[in-house]
Amino acid sequence: MGWFSNTKTPEKPDPASRNDRQKCWDSRDAYFTCLDGANVVKPGDESSVCDGPKAAYERNCAKSWIDYFNKRRVLAEQQQGILAQANNRSSVASRR
């Protein structure tokens, strides 16, 4: 192995490339749709149900983006629950 070795490293997604960003978002959406279909909130808790979309997601997105998207998915679900509770309390209070 020297300067001119034939070993090819796998290409990493380039977040500056519009095409690579779009591939990342499309694969993220496909993976999250699969999670929704399996009623899974936290990515990684789906066992082997979404292996195909998950592999594409991990291949097309930078690790830092995956971490961010996964955290945002869980936070968004938590926020929906909190907003639903607030709306219920508001409607109960307005009936009084």
Phi and psi in degrees as GROMACS dihedral restraints (atoms count N, CA, C in turn):
[ dihedral_restraints ]
;  ai    aj    ak    al  type     phi  dphi    fc
    3     4     5     6     1  -137.1    20    10
    4     5     6     7     1  -151.0    20    10
    6     7     8     9     1   -67.4    20    10
    7     8     9    10     1   -31.2    20    10
    9    10    11    12     1  -112.3    20    10
   10    11    12    13     1    39.3    20    10
   12    13    14    15     1   -71.6    20    10
   13    14    15    16     1   156.8    20    10
   15    16    17    18     1   -94.0    20    10
   16    17    18    19     1     2.2    20    10
   18    19    20    21     1   -70.9    20    10
   19    20    21    22     1   126.9    20    10
   21    22    23    24     1  -103.8    20    10
   22    23    24    25     1   125.2    20    10
   24    25    26    27     1   -82.8    20    10
   25    26    27    28     1   145.3    20    10
   27    28    29    30     1   -64.5    20    10
   28    29    30    31     1   141.5    20    10
   30    31    32    33     1   -72.4    20    10
   31    32    33    34     1   136.3    20    10
   33    34    35    36     1   -94.7    20    10
   34    35    36    37     1   147.6    20    10
   36    37    38    39     1   -62.6    20    10
   37    38    39    40     1   141.2    20    10
   39    40    41    42     1  -100.5    20    10
   40    41    42    43     1   104.3    20    10
   42    43    44    45     1   -61.7    20    10
   43    44    45    46     1   -17.0    20    10
   45    46    47    48     1   -80.8    20    10
   46    47    48    49     1   -15.4    20    10
   48    49    50    51     1   -86.6    20    10
   49    50    51    52     1   124.1    20    10
   51    52    53    54     1   -58.4    20    10
   52    53    54    55     1   -41.7    20    10
   54    55    56    57     1   -63.5    20    10
   55    56    57    58     1   -43.2    20    10
   57    58    59    60     1   -67.9    20    10
   58    59    60    61     1   -37.5    20    10
   60    61    62    63     1   -62.5    20    10
   61    62    63    64     1   -44.4    20    10
   63    64    65    66     1   -63.5    20    10
   64    65    66    67     1   -40.6    20    10
   66    67    68    69     1   -61.8    20    10
   67    68    69    70     1   -40.0    20    10
   69    70    71    72     1   -63.1    20    10
   70    71    72    73     1   -49.7    20    10
   72    73    74    75     1   -63.1    20    10
   73    74    75    76     1   -40.7    20    10
   75    76    77    78     1   -64.6    20    10
   76    77    78    79     1   -43.3    20    10
   78    79    80    81     1   -70.9    20    10
   79    80    81    82     1   -34.0    20    10
   81    82    83    84     1   -63.0    20    10
   82    83    84    85     1   -46.0    20    10
   84    85    86    87     1   -62.6    20    10
   85    86    87    88     1   -40.2    20    10
   87    88    89    90     1   -64.9    20    10
   88    89    90    91     1   -42.8    20    10
   90    91    92    93     1   -65.1    20    10
   91    92    93    94     1   -45.4    20    10
   93    94    95    96     1   -67.9    20    10
   94    95    96    97     1   -32.3    20    10
   96    97    98    99     1   -64.1    20    10
   97    98    99   100     1   -41.5    20    10
   99   100   101   102     1   -62.3    20    10
  100   101   102   103     1   -43.1    20    10
  102   103   104   105     1   -61.9    20    10
  103   104   105   106     1   -41.9    20    10
  105   106   107   108     1   -60.5    20    10
  106   107   108   109     1   -42.6    20    10
  108   109   110   111     1   -63.7    20    10
  109   110   111   112     1   -29.6    20    10
  111   112   113   114     1   -92.8    20    10
  112   113   114   115     1     4.1    20    10
  114   115   116   117     1    56.1    20    10
  115   116   117   118     1    44.6    20    10
  117   118   119   120     1  -114.6    20    10
  118   119   120   121     1   128.2    20    10
  120   121   122   123     1   -89.8    20    10
  121   122   123   124     1   -50.3    20    10
  123   124   125   126     1   -88.9    20    10
  124   125   126   127     1   117.3    20    10
  126   127   128   129     1   -58.0    20    10
  127   128   129   130     1   136.7    20    10
  129   130   131   132     1   103.2    20    10
  130   131   132   133     1   -15.4    20    10
  132   133   134   135     1   -94.1    20    10
  133   134   135   136     1    10.2    20    10
  135   136   137   138     1   -93.7    20    10
  136   137   138   139     1     6.7    20    10
  138   139   140   141     1    55.3    20    10
  139   140   141   142     1  -123.3    20    10
  141   142   143   144     1  -107.3    20    10
  142   143   144   145     1    12.7    20    10
  144   145   146   147     1   -62.2    20    10
  145   146   147   148     1   -39.5    20    10
  147   148   149   150     1  -115.5    20    10
  148   149   150   151     1    35.9    20    10
  150   151   152   153     1   -57.9    20    10
  151   152   153   154     1   -44.2    20    10
  153   154   155   156     1   -62.3    20    10
  154   155   156   157     1   -56.4    20    10
  156   157   158   159     1   -61.6    20    10
  157   158   159   160     1   -33.9    20    10
  159   160   161   162     1   -66.2    20    10
  160   161   162   163     1   -41.4    20    10
  162   163   164   165     1   -63.1    20    10
  163   164   165   166     1   -41.8    20    10
  165   166   167   168     1   -65.0    20    10
  166   167   168   169     1   -41.8    20    10
  168   169   170   171     1   -59.3    20    10
  169   170   171   172     1   -47.6    20    10
  171   172   173   174     1   -70.4    20    10
  172   173   174   175     1   -29.2    20    10
  174   175   176   177     1   -76.4    20    10
  175   176   177   178     1   -35.8    20    10
  177   178   179   180     1   -94.6    20    10
  178   179   180   181     1    -9.8    20    10
  180   181   182   183     1  -120.6    20    10
  181   182   183   184     1   146.0    20    10
  183   184   185   186     1   -68.3    20    10
  184   185   186   187     1   148.2    20    10
  186   187   188   189     1   -55.5    20    10
  187   188   189   190     1   -40.8    20    10
  189   190   191   192     1   -64.8    20    10
  190   191   192   193     1   -35.1    20    10
  192   193   194   195     1   -69.6    20    10
  193   194   195   196     1   -41.2    20    10
  195   196   197   198     1   -60.6    20    10
  196   197   198   199     1   -46.0    20    10
  198   199   200   201     1   -58.6    20    10
  199   200   201   202     1   -44.7    20    10
  201   202   203   204     1   -63.8    20    10
  202   203   204   205     1   -50.7    20    10
  204   205   206   207     1   -60.6    20    10
  205   206   207   208     1   -41.4    20    10
  207   208   209   210     1   -64.9    20    10
  208   209   210   211     1   -42.2    20    10
  210   211   212   213     1   -65.5    20    10
  211   212   213   214     1   -41.6    20    10
  213   214   215   216     1   -63.1    20    10
  214   215   216   217     1   -36.9    20    10
  216   217   218   219     1   -62.3    20    10
  217   218   219   220     1   -46.3    20    10
  219   220   221   222     1   -66.5    20    10
  220   221   222   223     1   -43.2    20    10
  222   223   224   225     1   -63.5    20    10
  223   224   225   226     1   -40.4    20    10
  225   226   227   228     1   -62.3    20    10
  226   227   228   229     1   -39.7    20    10
  228   229   230   231     1   -65.2    20    10
  229   230   231   232     1   -42.1    20    10
  231   232   233   234     1   -64.3    20    10
  232   233   234   235     1   -40.8    20    10
  234   235   236   237     1   -63.6    20    10
  235   236   237   238     1   -38.1    20    10
  237   238   239   240     1   -62.0    20    10
  238   239   240   241     1   -40.6    20    10
  240   241   242   243     1   -64.5    20    10
  241   242   243   244     1   -42.0    20    10
  243   244   245   246     1   -66.3    20    10
  244   245   246   247     1   -42.2    20    10
  246   247   248   249     1   -64.7    20    10
  247   248   249   250     1   -37.9    20    10
  249   250   251   252     1   -63.8    20    10
  250   251   252   253     1   -42.4    20    10
  252   253   254   255     1   -63.3    20    10
  253   254   255   256     1   -42.7    20    10
  255   256   257   258     1   -63.8    20    10
  256   257   258   259     1   -41.5    20    10
  258   259   260   261     1   -64.6    20    10
  259   260   261   262     1   -39.6    20    10
  261   262   263   264     1   -62.9    20    10
  262   263   264   265     1   -44.9    20    10
  264   265   266   267     1   -64.1    20    10
  265   266   267   268     1   -38.7    20    10
  267   268   269   270     1   -65.1    20    10
  268   269   270   271     1   -43.7    20    10
  270   271   272   273     1   -68.4    20    10
  271   272   273   274     1   -35.2    20    10
  273   274   275   276     1   -66.7    20    10
  274   275   276   277     1   -42.1    20    10
  276   277   278   279     1   -67.3    20    10
  277   278   279   280     1   -33.6    20    10
  279   280   281   282     1   -75.5    20    10
  280   281   282   283     1   -19.8    20    10
  282   283   284   285     1   -76.8    20    10
  283   284   285   286     1   -20.1    20    10
